[in-house]
């Protein structure tokens, strides 16, 4: 009897099994909830990290060129220009709709000798420079050696000044600076190799550059002056211009809820114009960073010190978070946002947003 009684009482009762299952289910749900929370936190952190990277990329390229703005002898008022709070439906390049600028953002233009050397010219030798003739053609001769220990790469200069095969448009912009730091902006017509014999009998390679007044010289205050005010050439360089802007990417321009987000873009233009470099529209739409909602810039030349450029860039995450509502945007730079601005719509505030403000010394100005 005792043995049979013990056998019949072995194992778990139904209640015990139900309690065990309930406890196990609670534990599993707790573990799943922890995994879900960690997964959401990871997604948020990844999105924020991507956004911060976009901010850094957005400003790094601008800062690099801003520090070089004016290199080669261009004055401050020509080296940096800002178009403030662009109106709706404005294209950077008039006929190219892919260069549509996001309404209310700024456009920053930076000019200078960026990607080539500044070449010295023997200003004491009158044979190295000719003034414009009756046809408006002038020339300057650059020697491979301009002084003790100074060597200049003329092959690289000639390569940059030569038009690509099949291209018959505007030539490179040549910044020509006098010893008195007056300047003209010329359009290169040709670059011909030659030689010159120095006083000690040494034969030195040269590059003879012929140029005429650039079509956009007036916009850059670089027109041919009176002969008396431009007696010689001290140095030259290839003048470039880059514009930074927020390129509108919406299927419908006013629809900020579209997944086609605006991007920070860089355009290379003919200096003093809104024409793409070498008439190639692709040069006006180089995208640098995604999810950039605003770009604001302010230039200060006051105080007698080094001029400064303040850059304010607004970025957002790539994905919405349905459980998140960002604070209302009020102002970025001098761009004021109202409660009814599209960027303050409920769906837009599901994105996390950051503003990065950087002050950069314009050290060449």
Phi, psi and omega in degrees: 000319181295318181295315180295322180296317180294323181294322181288340181263002182287156177093190183256148174279167179300319180297317180298318178298317180296320178296317180297315179297320180297315180296317179298318180297318178299318179296316180296316178298322177296319179294316179298320179297321178296316178298318180296318178297314179299322180295316179293320178297319179297317178298316180298314180297321178296316179298318180294319178298318177296319179297315180296324176295320177299319178299315181295316179296318182302320184268334185300314181294320179294319181295321181300313181284327180299321180293341180258356183304135180088354181303134180105353176113010178280134182289163186302317185290346176257341186280329182228130177221142181234128170264118191268133171045071185299141180288163180297151175061038178253130176260142174296313173254118194310313187269002184249103185292338179289353177259023178299129183267136179296129184304136176087350180271167180261159172242129180250127176247129179238132182232148178162181175270097189264311193247019176216168179286159168266120188262129179277144178239142178287093185289345180274350181258109183296342180285352184270000184208132173238140179283162181304134177273191183298333179271004179079020180257127176241171178213157174218141181247125179252128180263152179297326176237129180246359180180180182297123176074005181255119178238136182241136183276095182283332179297318179295320180294315181297320179298318181290332183273348182278131179291144176297154179301131178086353181264125183242015183276203184296137178282178180299148176276125182253119176272116184246118188242136180271168176301335179272007178068019164280160185214158170229159176243116182250157172260123183292128176264315179202161176223109188245128178290150178200194177221162175217145179259121180284172183300330181272009178090357180287133177266123185240139177292145179224167172230119181264115184253119174261142183209160175235172181297133182292143180303333182256016185300323182297322180293341181253009183055034184241035181284159177301124180270180174297146185305323184295331183268001179219072189283339184199176178243132179262319178198163181224165175196163178273115184278131178235159175222133177234138177244134176250133182205162176269115185271122182291132184236019186274142175300319173245120188310326183270000186266093180278001176269358180292152176284349177277093190272154177291154184229149170281127183236156175239136179238135170261126184237161167295131183308135177079017183213180172246026179266129180300145179305130182054030175058026180254112183300335179297335178287353181256000187225045176276107182281133182253324185207141179273163171058038174262116186266338183204147173223121179233142182221147176216133181249134179238121176250008186278166172090352178076001179264202179287129178301150181234148174241123177259124179249129176238122183236129179253126179235161176226163178289165184281336184232152176281157172237109187297340181264011186234143173226114180289155175298155177298137172287134178246316183196138170232117187061233176256014177271111183267131177254140177255172179296338181263003178298143180304328181291346179257012175295155184302316181293327178290328182282358172285346176274143169279141186227151178219148174245129176247123180245127181228133172257126183236132175287129176274079194291345178269356185255000000 
